[in-house]
Amino acid sequence: MTQQALNGMLTIMLAKFLLNDLPHASGLLANPDYEPPPTGPQLHYIAVLCQRLKIKTPYEEQVKTKGEAGRMIRELQAEEKYRRKHRV
């Protein structure tokens, strides 16, 4: 087999490999609106903050995405700081 034929076969094999594996490599290609779910430590920290603030409703069950969890943590930290400052 000539070098040119080997290069052609290698190119075809590489193209098939990339075309088959590329859609599975990332969920972003399938759904551009995909947002990752909250991480375990984020949910745990939300639960801890809710306990410290004596909040009855479990907020960690309300968050659906990682971004929402981050916002919830910042809100709860601000509430904790406010209560400490004003002795509420």
Secondary structure, DSSP 8 states (H G I E B T S, - for coil): --HHHHHHHHHHHHHHHHHHHHHHH-HHHH-TT------HHHHHHHHHHHHHTT--S-GGGT--SHHHHHHHHHHHHHHHHHHHHHT-
